[in-house]
Amino acid sequence: MGKPNFSDEFKRDAVAQIVERGYPVAEVSQRLGVSPHSLYAWKRQLAKVVSGDASKDAEIRQLKRELARVTEERDILKKATAYFARDAK
């Protein structure tokens, strides 16, 4: 008999019951018919995915700050250009 294949959604829901709702691993394991070892492995696997998302989120925040700074600099230069162009006439 082969190993059962569970969907990614099933794995996420099972891990969410442990992490977010606070159910014990043994209870979730028994209720879903999955070994506790599998639940712990899925939890580790999903933690790696989430940590990868965290680094992407940090990069996005940094890029947004940089964009705001560059936009402000551009606006200041536009105003300065308009001011000096007005004086040149």
Secondary structure as UniProt FT lines:
FT   HELIX           8..19
FT   HELIX           25..32
FT   HELIX           36..88
//
